[in-house]
Amino acid sequence: MPKPDSVLGTVRRPREPMSLTALLSHPALPVILGVTFVTTLAFSALPAIFALYAQKVLFPPSMASDRLQLRSGQVSPQ
């Protein structure tokens, strides 16, 4: 069980608020902002990448439209 500060002989001082200049000059900030920016770009590009993949691979222009099945289950012939 931890002992209270008065028993240990230490005095707790309240933390001073960090200035904006010190926060912006911290070396971790550019790394965090860079990783966040790159991951945001990657996730925003996913729908476009999937659309291009679907256009070229899943539904190529050479595939006949009667062979496409866009839902699960059986498609009745028309």
Beta strands, then each sheet from edge to edge (+ up, - down):
end
